[in-house]
């Protein structure tokens, strides 16, 4: 054993390659086998994209490019699932030896997998946490079920529509853009609260007016302020589009589309839903 330690420490083949000079650190390199199908799909996609950028893409090539991109994306998702399971297995093996040494796992596959996992967890945590916060806030402020359910319906609908839009356009959510759900929930809630507050004020001032007229007047008075609030916020996020970093650019487009969806969904869903509910009794100014 002593001769082996001397060989590892002094041999130029092993020193600073397999073990450190102080014999306290070592490394194990695991190479994942390249998937031939994924490589072939990637090469085909690259060639077709080069034709597209060179404007030499024929109609037949365009159809093939669309097919190849879909196959590549689906197969890449399959490979990511397999790689995720491999990384979980490696970590389980490492857990059996953590009492004997300090073990670290690194590498591009691990970093990529962890980033995807973090994004998924952020979407779940931020989304659920924000919804619970909104439910609590609306319950404390308005103390009425309808003023909790209607805004939440608008928020959830707008987020679902936005996620569907991201899937339709093929935009991947990154670490930078993973908090778009929380921002969109806040903006949708803002528009809903404008409508709620103005509607309650009109009921207090005009208790004999029909529910239809009250809703119509509410939308009429609130639409333009919400429109300007939405457009100015969109202008702020649109400034990210001129950035040179692709994830930041995509985040700017996501928020621009998300705010537009929030505005449209709120004014298409909230007034009709409110119209189907019986008009509430006027509340005092103190409430």
Secondary structure, 3 states (H helix, E strand, C coil): CHHHHHHHHHCCCCECCCECCCCCCECCCCCCCCCHHHHHHHHHHHHHHHHHHCCCCCHHHHHHHHHHHHHHHHHHHHHHHHHHHHHHHHHHHHHCCCCCCCCCCCCHHHHHHHHHHHHHHHHHHHHHHHHHHHHHHHHHHHCCCHHHHHHHHHHHHHHHHHHHHHHHHCCCCCCCHHHHHHHHHHHHHHHHHHHHHHHHHHHHHCCCCCHHHHHHHHHHHHHHHHHHHHHHHHHHHHHHHHCCCHHHHHHHHHHHHHHHHHHHHHHHHHHHHHHCCCCCCCCCCCC
